[in-house]
C-alpha cells in the first residue's frame, strides 16, 4: 500500500490522553523552546499504540509539537524504524547490508520468505509477520542479524534459529489470543 502524498487531505486523528502524557514526559527532557526535539520519541509512542504512523498520526504529532507537518513526514520517511503502512504483529527486519549479506543475511531473508510464503516487504495473510530487509543493525560480528519489532536483536540467524524464532513468535501470538 503506497502512502498518500502530503498534499492530499488527511483524516483527523486525536491523540489519546495516555499518548499525550507519554509525549509530555519526552518533551520534559528538552528545554521548553525545543519540544520539537521529542519528535522521534513521539512518533515511536504513536507507533507503539497504533502499529504504524499514518498520515493522520503525522499531522497530529506535528500539531502537538508545533511543527510543520512536512517536517514530521521527513522524519517518518527517513528512519526505517517507522512503519508507513500497517504491518504484521511481528515485523522481521533481516539485515542484508554487505557484512550480513556475506555471512548469510540474504540467504536468511530468502529462507524466511520461503518459510512464511511472502515476498520481502509483504505481510503474511494471517497478519502475523511482515518481512523486510534492513540496513546495518550494528551487529556485524553476529551476522546474519535481524531485528524483531524494532526492539529485539537476534544474532547468528541460520535456518535452525530462524525456525525456532518463528515457532516462538507463533506460540506467543497464540497464547495472547487465548488469554
N, C-alpha and C positions, 0 to 999 in steps of 0.2 A: 504494500500500500504506500503510495507516494504521499509526501507531505503537501499540504495546501500552500501556495505561495503566500508570503506575508501580507500581500495587498488584498487578499480575499477577506471577506467578512469572517470574523472569528466569533464562535459562540462564547457566551459569558460563562465564566467559572468563578464561583465564590470559594475562597479558601476557608476551610473549616476553622473553628476556634482552636482546636488542637494543633492544626498546622501553623496557624498564625503564632501561637505560643512557642512552638518549637523554633520557628523562624526568628522570633523575637530573641530567643536565647542565643542564637547565632549572631544576630545583629549586635547584641550587647558586647560581643568580643571586639568590636571595632569602635573607633571614635565616632561620635554622634553624626558628624558630617560625612561619614564614609560607609553608610549602611549598605551601599551597593556592593561592597566587598563580600557580603554574605550571599551573593547570587548563586554560587556553586552549591553551598550548603542548602539554600532554599530550594533549589531545583532538585537536589537529592532527596530532601524531605517530601516534596510533592511526588516524586517518582516512587519512593517507598510506599506511599499511600495508594497511588493510582496505577502503578506498574509501568507507566510511561509518562512522557511530558508532551501533552497535546498542545496545539497552538493556543487553545483557550487557557491552558495552565501557564504557558509562557507569558501571555498577556496579564494574567492575574499576578504572577510573580513580579513582572515589570511594574505594574501599578502599585503593588505593595512596597516595593523597594524604591519607587520613584525613578525608574529607569525608562529609557525609550524601549519599546518592545523589540526593535531590531537588535539592540544590544544584548538582550536576553536570548534572542534567537541565535545570534552569533555564538554565544557560549554553548547553547544546546547542541548546535550542529558542529562545533569544533571538537568537543570531547566525546569519544565513543562510549563513555560510560552512561550517557543519556540515551534512553530509548525514544526515538522519534515516531514510533508506532507501537501498537500493542505487541507484547512478546509473551512467550510461554511462562509458566510458573518458574521454570529454571532456564536461565539464559546461560548457555555454554559458549564461552569465548575461547577458542583454541588459538594459541599464538602460532602464526605462520611466518613471522619475521625470520630473517636469514638464519640466526643461530638455532632457533627451534626447528625451522624447516629442515636444516641439515641434520638435525638429531631426531627427526621423525614427526615434526609438527604437522606437516602437510598430510602425512600418512594417518596421523591421529584424527585430523579433521575429516579425511575421507572415510576412515573406519566408522566414525560417529555418524556421518552422513548415510552410509550404507546401513548401519545398525538401526538408526532411527527412521530411515526411509524418507528423509527430507534432504533437499539441497541446502548448501550453506547459505544462510540468510533467511531460511524458512522456518516455520513452526510446525510441529507435529499436529496432526488432525485433532488429537485429544487436548491440545493446548498445553501440554506438559513441558515440552522442550523447544527452545529456539536455539539453533546452531549458528554461530557466527565465527568469522575469522577475527583475529585481534592482532594489533601491532604489539611491539615488545612489552612484555609484562615485567621485565626486570628480573627474570629468574632464568637467565641463560644457562647457568650451571645445572639447573634442574630440568632441562629440556627433555622431551616436549612438555611445555607448561600450558595450563589453561586456568580460566577464572570462571567460577560459578556465581551467577548473580552479582557480579562486580564486587564480591566480598571474599570469597573463599578461593585461595590459590591452591591449585593441585599440581604436583610435580611428577616427573617421570611417567607420563601418561601413555603407557604401552597398552595394547589391547586388553590384557587381563585387568589392568587398573581401570580402564575405561568401562569395561563390563561391570566391575564392582561398583563404580561410581553411579552408573545408570541404575543398577539394581537398588542401591541405597536411596537414590532420589525417588525412584518409583515407590519404594516401601514407605518413605517419609510422606509422600503425597497421599498414599492410600490410608496411612494412619491418620493424617489430618482430616481427610474426608469422612472417616468413620467416627471421629470424635464429635 
